[in-house]
Amino acid sequence: MQRFSVDPEQTLYVGDMTIDVQTARHAKVKAIIVTTGSSTEEEIRKEKPFMVIQRLKEIKKIL
């Protein structure tokens, strides 16, 4: 964020595991999680990310 001079409100963190949700939360940014990683969808949803998607190509609709 510093490198590109953007605020947390302008940033999305895209990942595929629960640790990615936690990392985004610590950075104060929204997390979008793709269900293709080693975490189950249930585990991911328990972390309460901004959004859960099934395929990375769904990102186009969000942006």
C-alpha positions as CSV (number, residue, x, y, z in Angstrom):
1,M,0.0,0.0,0.0
2,Q,2.8,2.3,0.8
3,R,4.7,1.6,-2.4
4,F,1.6,2.4,-4.6
5,S,0.3,5.2,-2.3
6,V,-3.1,3.6,-1.7
7,D,-5.2,3.5,1.4
8,P,-6.6,0.4,3.0
9,E,-10.1,1.3,1.8
10,Q,-8.7,1.1,-1.8
11,T,-7.1,-2.3,-1.3
12,L,-8.3,-5.9,-1.6
13,Y,-6.4,-8.9,-0.4
14,V,-7.0,-12.0,-2.5
15,G,-6.0,-15.3,-1.0
16,D,-7.1,-18.9,-0.7
17,M,-6.7,-19.9,3.0
18,T,-7.8,-18.8,6.5
19,I,-4.4,-17.2,7.1
20,D,-5.1,-14.8,4.3
21,V,-8.2,-13.6,6.0
22,Q,-6.3,-13.0,9.2
23,T,-3.5,-11.2,7.3
24,A,-6.0,-8.9,5.6
25,R,-7.7,-8.2,8.9
26,H,-4.3,-7.2,10.5
27,A,-3.6,-4.9,7.5
28,K,-7.1,-3.4,7.8
29,V,-8.1,-4.4,4.3
30,K,-10.9,-6.5,2.8
31,A,-10.2,-10.1,2.0
32,I,-11.6,-12.0,-0.9
33,I,-10.9,-15.7,-0.6
34,V,-11.0,-18.3,-3.4
35,T,-12.0,-21.7,-2.2
36,T,-9.1,-23.5,-4.1
37,G,-6.6,-23.5,-1.3
38,S,-6.0,-26.0,1.6
39,S,-8.6,-24.4,3.9
40,T,-12.2,-25.7,3.6
41,E,-15.0,-23.3,2.7
42,E,-16.4,-23.8,6.2
43,E,-13.1,-22.8,7.8
44,I,-12.8,-19.8,5.5
45,R,-16.3,-18.6,6.2
46,K,-15.7,-18.8,10.0
47,E,-13.0,-16.2,9.6
48,K,-15.6,-13.8,8.0
49,P,-13.9,-12.5,4.9
50,F,-15.4,-9.7,2.9
51,M,-16.2,-12.2,0.1
52,V,-15.8,-15.9,-0.8
53,I,-15.6,-16.9,-4.4
54,Q,-15.3,-20.3,-6.1
55,R,-13.0,-19.3,-9.0
56,L,-10.4,-16.6,-9.4
57,K,-12.0,-15.4,-12.6
58,E,-15.0,-14.2,-10.6
59,I,-12.7,-11.3,-9.5
60,K,-13.5,-9.5,-12.8
61,K,-17.2,-9.1,-11.7
62,I,-16.1,-7.6,-8.4
63,L,-13.6,-5.1,-9.7
